[in-house]
Amino acid sequence: HGGELLVTSSKDVEVIEGDWALGRTVLMRFPDLHAAHAWHDDPDYKELAAHRHASAQANLVLVEGIA
């Protein structure tokens, strides 16, 4: 779906405002929101995500406009 893995890190993050309770950070870039939704809705990803949901807590967000 044109996604690109930019960052994956299990190092501690430095929270300078607000809360960030999760221990791993993954940052991906997609060509557009349509491609990101297509990736997230892909049956192959859904199967893999089920394993992640069973073993980890995660937050996923889409942010439009970051170049």
Backbone as JSON Lines, residues from 0, in Angstrom:
{"i":0,"aa":"H","n":[0.82,-1.2,0.0],"ca":[0.0,0.0,0.0],"c":[0.85,1.26,0.0]}
{"i":1,"aa":"G","n":[2.15,1.09,-0.25],"ca":[3.03,2.24,-0.35],"c":[3.54,2.74,0.98]}
{"i":2,"aa":"G","n":[3.32,1.98,2.06],"ca":[3.8,2.4,3.37],"c":[5.3,2.25,3.48]}
{"i":3,"aa":"E","n":[5.89,3.12,4.28],"ca":[7.34,3.1,4.51],"c":[7.58,3.19,6.01]}
{"i":4,"aa":"L","n":[8.34,2.26,6.53],"ca":[8.7,2.28,7.95],"c":[9.8,3.31,8.15]}
{"i":5,"aa":"L","n":[9.54,4.32,8.97],"ca":[10.51,5.39,9.22],"c":[11.28,5.19,10.51]}
{"i":6,"aa":"V","n":[10.58,4.76,11.57],"ca":[11.22,4.61,12.88],"c":[10.6,3.43,13.6]}
{"i":7,"aa":"T","n":[11.42,2.64,14.24],"ca":[10.96,1.67,15.22],"c":[11.98,1.65,16.34]}
{"i":8,"aa":"S","n":[11.52,1.85,17.55],"ca":[12.44,1.95,18.66],"c":[11.78,1.45,19.94]}
{"i":9,"aa":"S","n":[12.52,0.68,20.71],"ca":[12.04,0.25,22.02],"c":[12.7,1.07,23.13]}
{"i":10,"aa":"K","n":[13.5,2.07,22.74],"ca":[14.14,2.93,23.73],"c":[13.09,3.82,24.39]}
{"i":11,"aa":"D","n":[13.38,4.25,25.61],"ca":[12.47,5.14,26.31],"c":[12.31,6.44,25.54]}
{"i":12,"aa":"V","n":[11.08,6.95,25.54],"ca":[10.84,8.26,24.95],"c":[10.92,9.3,26.04]}
{"i":13,"aa":"E","n":[11.3,10.49,25.69],"ca":[11.34,11.6,26.63],"c":[10.05,12.39,26.46]}
{"i":14,"aa":"V","n":[9.17,12.25,27.43],"ca":[7.89,12.96,27.38],"c":[8.11,14.36,27.93]}
{"i":15,"aa":"I","n":[7.87,15.37,27.11],"ca":[8.06,16.75,27.58],"c":[6.73,17.44,27.84]}
{"i":16,"aa":"E","n":[5.62,16.86,27.36],"ca":[4.28,17.33,27.7],"c":[3.32,16.16,27.56]}
{"i":17,"aa":"G","n":[2.33,16.08,28.42],"ca":[1.3,15.05,28.32],"c":[1.79,13.69,28.78]}
{"i":18,"aa":"D","n":[1.08,12.65,28.33],"ca":[1.36,11.27,28.73],"c":[1.72,10.43,27.52]}
{"i":19,"aa":"W","n":[2.66,9.55,27.71],"ca":[3.05,8.58,26.68],"c":[3.43,7.32,27.41]}
{"i":20,"aa":"A","n":[2.46,6.44,27.64],"ca":[2.67,5.29,28.5],"c":[3.17,4.05,27.76]}
{"i":21,"aa":"L","n":[3.31,4.12,26.47],"ca":[3.67,2.94,25.7],"c":[5.18,2.82,25.54]}
{"i":22,"aa":"G","n":[5.67,1.58,25.49],"ca":[7.1,1.35,25.5],"c":[7.78,1.22,24.15]}
{"i":23,"aa":"R","n":[7.06,1.26,23.08],"ca":[7.67,1.12,21.76],"c":[7.05,2.17,20.85]}
{"i":24,"aa":"T","n":[7.86,2.7,19.95],"ca":[7.38,3.69,19.01],"c":[7.65,3.2,17.59]}
{"i":25,"aa":"V","n":[6.63,3.26,16.76],"ca":[6.76,2.91,15.35],"c":[6.14,4.05,14.56]}
{"i":26,"aa":"L","n":[6.86,4.54,13.58],"ca":[6.37,5.63,12.74],"c":[6.44,5.18,11.29]}
{"i":27,"aa":"M","n":[5.29,5.25,10.62],"ca":[5.21,4.86,9.21],"c":[4.69,6.04,8.41]}
{"i":28,"aa":"R","n":[5.06,6.06,7.13],"ca":[4.57,7.1,6.22],"c":[3.87,6.4,5.05]}
{"i":29,"aa":"F","n":[2.74,6.97,4.64],"ca":[1.99,6.49,3.49],"c":[1.82,7.63,2.5]}
{"i":30,"aa":"P","n":[1.6,7.31,1.23],"ca":[1.44,8.37,0.24],"c":[0.27,9.31,0.54]}
{"i":31,"aa":"D","n":[-0.8,8.76,1.14],"ca":[-1.97,9.57,1.45],"c":[-2.84,8.79,2.44]}
{"i":32,"aa":"L","n":[-3.91,9.43,2.9],"ca":[-4.8,8.78,3.87],"c":[-5.47,7.55,3.28]}
{"i":33,"aa":"H","n":[-5.81,7.61,1.99],"ca":[-6.44,6.46,1.34],"c":[-5.53,5.23,1.43]}
{"i":34,"aa":"A","n":[-4.25,5.39,1.16],"ca":[-3.3,4.28,1.22],"c":[-3.16,3.76,2.66]}
{"i":35,"aa":"A","n":[-3.16,4.66,3.63],"ca":[-3.06,4.24,5.03],"c":[-4.28,3.43,5.44]}
{"i":36,"aa":"H","n":[-5.45,3.89,5.03],"ca":[-6.67,3.14,5.34],"c":[-6.69,1.79,4.61]}
{"i":37,"aa":"A","n":[-6.22,1.77,3.38],"ca":[-6.18,0.52,2.63],"c":[-5.26,-0.48,3.32]}
{"i":38,"aa":"W","n":[-4.12,-0.03,3.83],"ca":[-3.21,-0.89,4.58],"c":[-3.91,-1.42,5.83]}
{"i":39,"aa":"H","n":[-4.53,-0.53,6.59],"ca":[-5.16,-0.93,7.85],"c":[-6.34,-1.87,7.61]}
{"i":40,"aa":"D","n":[-7.04,-1.72,6.51],"ca":[-8.21,-2.53,6.22],"c":[-7.89,-3.81,5.44]}
{"i":41,"aa":"D","n":[-6.64,-3.99,5.05],"ca":[-6.22,-5.16,4.28],"c":[-6.4,-6.43,5.13]}
{"i":42,"aa":"P","n":[-7.05,-7.45,4.57],"ca":[-7.25,-8.7,5.33],"c":[-5.94,-9.32,5.82]}
{"i":43,"aa":"D","n":[-4.87,-9.21,5.05],"ca":[-3.58,-9.75,5.5],"c":[-3.1,-9.02,6.74]}
{"i":44,"aa":"Y","n":[-3.25,-7.69,6.77],"ca":[-2.85,-6.93,7.95],"c":[-3.77,-7.27,9.12]}
{"i":45,"aa":"K","n":[-5.07,-7.39,8.88],"ca":[-6.01,-7.69,9.95],"c":[-5.62,-8.98,10.67]}
{"i":46,"aa":"E","n":[-5.17,-9.98,9.9],"ca":[-4.74,-11.26,10.49],"c":[-3.52,-11.04,11.39]}
{"i":47,"aa":"L","n":[-2.55,-10.28,10.92],"ca":[-1.37,-9.99,11.74],"c":[-1.72,-9.13,12.94]}
{"i":48,"aa":"A","n":[-2.6,-8.17,12.75],"ca":[-2.99,-7.28,13.84],"c":[-3.66,-8.05,14.97]}
{"i":49,"aa":"A","n":[-4.37,-9.11,14.65],"ca":[-5.01,-9.91,15.69],"c":[-3.98,-10.46,16.67]}
{"i":50,"aa":"H","n":[-2.82,-10.85,16.17],"ca":[-1.73,-11.33,17.04],"c":[-1.19,-10.19,17.9]}
{"i":51,"aa":"R","n":[-1.05,-9.02,17.29],"ca":[-0.57,-7.86,18.04],"c":[-1.57,-7.47,19.13]}
{"i":52,"aa":"H","n":[-2.84,-7.49,18.81],"ca":[-3.87,-7.14,19.79],"c":[-3.86,-8.09,20.98]}
{"i":53,"aa":"A","n":[-3.54,-9.36,20.72],"ca":[-3.52,-10.35,21.79],"c":[-2.3,-10.22,22.7]}
{"i":54,"aa":"S","n":[-1.25,-9.55,22.21],"ca":[-0.01,-9.54,22.98],"c":[0.48,-8.15,23.37]}
{"i":55,"aa":"A","n":[-0.17,-7.11,22.91],"ca":[0.34,-5.76,23.18],"c":[-0.8,-4.75,23.19]}
{"i":56,"aa":"Q","n":[-0.56,-3.67,23.9],"ca":[-1.48,-2.53,23.87],"c":[-0.9,-1.52,22.89]}
{"i":57,"aa":"A","n":[-1.75,-0.94,22.06],"ca":[-1.24,-0.01,21.05],"c":[-2.25,1.08,20.78]}
{"i":58,"aa":"N","n":[-1.75,2.2,20.33],"ca":[-2.55,3.3,19.81],"c":[-2.1,3.54,18.38]}
{"i":59,"aa":"L","n":[-3.06,3.66,17.48],"ca":[-2.75,3.99,16.09],"c":[-3.44,5.31,15.78]}
{"i":60,"aa":"V","n":[-2.71,6.21,15.16],"ca":[-3.29,7.48,14.75],"c":[-2.84,7.78,13.32]}
{"i":61,"aa":"L","n":[-3.67,8.48,12.58],"ca":[-3.32,8.99,11.27],"c":[-3.19,10.49,11.37]}
{"i":62,"aa":"V","n":[-2.08,11.0,10.86],"ca":[-1.84,12.44,10.88],"c":[-1.63,12.87,9.43]}
{"i":63,"aa":"E","n":[-2.51,13.74,8.96],"ca":[-2.43,14.18,7.58],"c":[-1.59,15.44,7.47]}
{"i":64,"aa":"G","n":[-0.78,15.5,6.43],"ca":[-0.08,16.75,6.14],"c":[1.37,16.81,6.55]}
{"i":65,"aa":"I","n":[1.92,15.74,7.1],"ca":[3.34,15.75,7.44],"c":[4.11,15.36,6.2]}
{"i":66,"aa":"A","n":[5.01,16.19,5.77],"ca":[5.77,15.91,4.55],"c":[7.11,15.32,4.86]}
